Amino acid sequence: MGLEIKQSLKLSQQLVMTPQLQQAIKLLQLSRLELVETINQEMLENPLLEEADEISNEAELAAVTGEPNEPPPEMEALTGPSESTDYATGEVPEAGDMVADLEEVQVAEHVKEDFDWENYLGEYSSAPASSEGGMAEDREAPSFDSVLTRSPSLRDHLLWQLRMSPLSEAQMEIGAAIINNLNEDGYLQSSLEDLAQGRGATVAQVEKVLKIIQQFDPLGVGARDLKECLLIQATELYPGHDLVFDILENHLPDLEKRNYQVIAKRLSVSLDEVAEALDVIRRLDPKPGRTVSEDEPQYITPDIYVYKVDGEFVIVLNEDGLPKLRVNSFYKDALGSGGSAEAKEYVQSKLRSAVWLIRSIHQRQRTIYKVTESIVKFQRDFFDKGIAHLKPLVLRDVAEDVGMHESTISRVTTNKYMHTPQGVFELKFFFNSGINRVQGGAVASEAVKDRIRHIVAAEDPAHPLSDQTIGEMLQRENIDIARRTVAKYREMLGILPSSRRRQILRPRGKPA
């Protein structure tokens, strides 16, 4: 077989994943808070980026680049064609061509002269009000609680009570070891033998300190299992309910399974007495440690707002707190005469990076708007009437509507939230599979879940509905669903099986 070297021409088309394009893809899937953090980081690393004050980024970007603010060809391959077709190239003009355009951007180089330094120094002076020449304003200081950096944890709360207890130094060390081995629910994770061995104490000494900690607030911390936790609380809070102690001590598995008839028969009591004991048990906390938690609530800031105005839905992007970027004109001198070649190359590289970042952010906002507009069009009945009217929708439907790829729609809808007349929802919420109707058509799975939730909420607590019964009810409502699908949706909603939802209804007028 002969070997030879030859040249040939081959025509092919491919999408090259340049670092700039990878950055644009990354920006699409960032949440709003992550985007702000990324922009702030870029502003620290790129001296040509600065935050604009009441300046149109669209106009300024066109002034800096000398061309319309449209996505380059590789960006169009990612997000679909833009409205304008005048865009020819994504390259940034050479440095020499940009000096004239940069003249339009003004940078404030002087500190404001109207700042009242005398008032500032007098306000925050450390001199007391009674000192000579001092006229400090008599102003109420904020409370100590208002300036705490974080809320106390369960460990801090218990250690504070331990230090206030009349214990010896050795008992203090044992108590600290016990508290350090509690989980977030307040349960002891280590055995008494391990704690005793680690402290050079006996099991009896450790157990004595444990009994003291179990009386701390919140009541029941330091328990080794659920039974001990509930018994500690019942002993202190309801000392006269012998039936409560008997149920917790000997019939906790039957109580978990709602076998109330079995409990009444074994204890030779009536169902009403069992129901009275259950009312007491429901007041106990199975996870006392959760009442003292340092976890702060996580608030959701919507990325998009959808309002209904005169019968039409208006989409508004939330840009509050999002830095408005522009190119710093101070560095234009480095591109002119007098600068070294290395300085010009550095500034030009940073300039390309800055312009691309601004373009990518603008394209991200436009893409989010287009996707939201398509979602509103497909799910208009939901925005008007609620979850029960949610329609089946997949990524392909929106991708074909806006002319983009499914992967782009997936990135855009990740970690993005929309404020609607029906509440705040993640964009992924509007994409769900469909359940066929008996007489044709389909209904969204989220709408079926919502219907199951309402059916369970309206059931008789003494006779809860089984999954089969719920499925038959949905069949009569023109929803073709199997029992196993009902069970799956019920578990996703966090609803217990019918055997564990059963309750004892006490006669009206009988005191608890």
Buried (B, 14 or more C-beta within 10 A) or exposed (E): EEEEEEEEEEEEEEEEEEEBBEBBBBBBBBBBEEBBEBBEEBBEEBBBBBEBEEBEBEEBBBBBBEBEBBBBEBBBBBBBEBEEEEBEEBEBBEBEEBEEBBEEBEEEEEEEEEEEEEEEEBEEEEEEEEEEEEEBEEEEEEEEEEEEEEEBBBBBBBBEBBEEBEBEEEBBBBBBBBBEBBEBBBBBEBEBEEBBEBBEBEEEBBEBBBEBBBBBEBBBBBBBEBEBBBBBBBBEBBEEBEBBBBBBEEBBEBBEEBBBEBBBEBBEBEBEBBBBBBEBBEEBBBBBBBBBEEEEEEEEEBBBBBEEEEEEBEBEBBEEEBBBBBBBBBBBBBBEEEBEEEBBEBBBEBBBBBBBBBBBBBBBBBBBBBBBBBBBEBBEEBBEEBBBBBBBBEBEBBBEBBEBBBBBBBBBBBBBBBBBEBEEBBBBBBBBEBBBBEEEEBBBBBBBBBBBBEBBEEBEEEEBBBBEBBBBBBEEBEBBBEBEBBBBBBEEEEBEBBEEBBBBEBEEEEEE
